[in-house]
Amino acid sequence: MSADIRAVCFDLDGTLLRDDHVDGVVRAVADELAMRYPGVDAAALAEANENVWWDYWPAVGDAWMRGEVPGDEVPTEVWRRSLAQVGVTDATAATEAFELHTALEGNAFALYPEAMDVLAALRDRGIRTAVITNGPSGLQRSKLMAVDLAEGFDAVLVSGEVGIQKPDAAIFALAVERLGVSPGEALHIGDNQVADVGGARGAGLTAVWIDRNGAALASEPHHVVDDLRGLLPLV
């Protein structure tokens, strides 16, 4: 156990929370919409949704993450554009799609299997914990509620609430301030090498990259783990 680490900060999506449900939810929404709107090809609609996200994201992504755009506005607009590509221009269709997507995704949120045990082990050791996550407030808070972690941390930093997003050092500084520790006493773990590793290093925290899929290393984390349990020897 490291005597220097008094707090651990976690990324949410892809670190604590599984993020491999996205394609399945989009296809389920597309299948349902194809039944509601005759003539719609579900596979074409799902593909359009993915393409629209990639095309639309550069213009609105950062603002959405910082809470400068209403949380439902971007995904609703993505579905509106996707539906238009398959010939559906009914003004209510995009709202239907967003509501259906929200409901199905809410049922799909799940933690990685070791997450609760690791969080419990950290609490047993007296380690303070935080979540630092990029995203709109309502969406990120709903994820924590869905997996019974709404009250599971000493601090929760959502970019859409604080107006700062990773990798900006300011959001990490705010996290350690709320935890009552110095940056050198905190460790941050995440799956994104820019937002999590680069951001944590830039803010003076110990940066741990969680690589669940054997990806190529393109940054300089202090440690690399393939499972959250790899944190425990570091604290």
N, C-alpha and C positions, 0 to 999 in steps of 0.2 A: 504493500500500500504506500502511495506517495504522500508524504506529509505536506507537500506543497499544494496539492489540489484540494480545494474546499468546495468546489461547485462544478457541476457538469451541465452544459447547455446542449440541447438536442434540436436538430432540424426535425421537421415533422414528416413531410411526404417523402417516401423512399428511405427513411431512416427508422422512425418508429412505426409509421403507418405504411402499409403495403400500397403501392401505386400501380400494381399490375392488373387492376380491374377496369382501367379506363376504356380500352378498346371494346371490351365486352358490354359495358354500359352503353356506349355510343351505338353499338350494333343493336342492342335491345331496344333502344329508343327508335332507331331507324326501322326496325321490324314492326313496332307498334304503329308508327306513323304511316307505314306502307299499307297497313290494314285500314287505317282511318281515311286515307286519301288514295283512292283507286288509281292505278297507273304509276304510282311511285315505286321505283326499284330500290329496295332496302340497301342493297350493297352499294349502289351508286350514291345513295344519300349518305351512308356512313363514310364513303371515300371523300365525298364533297365536304363533309364536316371536318375531316382531318386537314384537307387542303386549305379550307377557309381559315382554320386556326393558324396555320403557318403563315398565310398571307396577311392576315389581319393583326397578328400579334405584334409585329414591330411598331405599329402605329399606336397601339393602346396598352400594350402589356405592362410597361413600367407604371403608367398612370393608374391602371387597375390595381396593381400590386400595392401602390402607396395609398389607396383609398380615395383617389381623386376622381374616380368614375364609380357610379353605383355598382354594387356587387353583382346585380343580375343583368346589368346592361350589356356587358361584353358577351357572356354566353348566349343571351337571347339574340343578340345581333348575329352571332356566328350561326345559330340555327336558322335565322331569317335568311341569311345569304345562302346557306346550304340548301334550304328548301327551294329557294328561288332557282337554284341550278338544276333542280329536278322538276321544275314546272309548277311549284306550289307557291302562290303569292297571297293566299288568304291571310289577312292581317292577324288572325288569332292563332295561326299555326305555329308560329315561332314561340309564342307564349306557352302553348300546349307542350311544345317540345322541351322548353326549359323546365317547366314544372314536372314533366315526366322524367327528365334527366335527373333533376334534383332528388326526386323520390327514389328512383332506382339506385342512384349513387349512394344515397344515405344508407340503404340496406347493404351496400357492398363494402363499406369502410371496415377495415380490419387491421389490427396490429400485427406486426411480426411476432411469431410465437414466443420468442424469448424476452419481449419488451417488458412485460409486467414483472417478471422475475428480476430483471436487471434493475428496474426502477426500485423495487422493494429492497434489493441488496444495497443500493446506494443510500436509501433512507436509513437502513440499519447501520450504516457506517457514519451517519451524520453528514452526508454530502447533500448540499442544497442543489436543487435542480430547476431548470428553466427550459422552455421551448422558445426557439427563435424561428419563426416561419414567415415566408413570403406568401402573401395572398390577401384577398378581401376579408374583412372581419367576419361577416356572417358565415362564409364558407369554411374558414379555418376553425372558427369556434364550433361549428356544427360537427366537424370531424372529431374534435376532442370530446364533445358530448356523446357522439355515437359510439365511441370506444371507452366510455366511462373514465375519461382523463380530464374532464373539465376542471376538476379541483385537485389534480394530481401533481401539480408543480408549485414551487415557491414563487415563480414568476412566469408569465406568458407574454411574449412579445410578438404581436402580429403586425406585419408591415402596414397593412391597411388601416390600422388603428393609430400607429405612431408616426406615419408619414415618411418612414425611412425603410429601405429594403436592403437585404444582404446583396452584395458584399460590402455595403457602406459600413465603415468602422463604427459609426455612431449608434447603430442598433445593437451592436455587441457591447459598446460602452454603457448603453442604457440598461442592458441585461445585467451586467456585473454590478452596476450601481444598485439595481433593485435587489440583487442577491446579497449585497453587503460584502462583496469580496473585491479584490483587485484583479485586473486582467491576468496577471501572472499566477493567480490562484484558481483560475477557471480553465476548463477544457471544453471545447465545442466539437461535437461529432455531427457529420452530415455526409450526404452522398454526392453533393455537387462540388466539383473541384474549384470552381470559381466562387460561387456564392458562399460556400461553407468553409472550404480550406483557405482560399485566398482571403476571404473576409475575416476569418478568425485570426489568421496570422497577422494581417494588417492591423488588427485591434489589440494584438499582444496576448491573445489566448493560445493555449496549446491546441493545435489543430489535428483532429483525427478524421481521416477519410474512411468511410465504410464502403467497401467495394464488395457487393454481394454477387457480382456477375463477372469478375475477372477482367475488368476494363483496363485499358492502358493508362498508366500513370502519367499525367501531364502537368502536375503541380508538385509542390513540396510540402506535404503534410508532415507533421512531427511523427505520426504513427498511422499505420494502415491496419484495419481489421476487416474481417469478412462477416462478422456477426456482432451484435451488440454485447455479447458476453466478453468479447475481446477488450471491452472498456475496463472490466473489473481489475485486471492486473495493473492498470495505469493509475488507479486511484487508491 
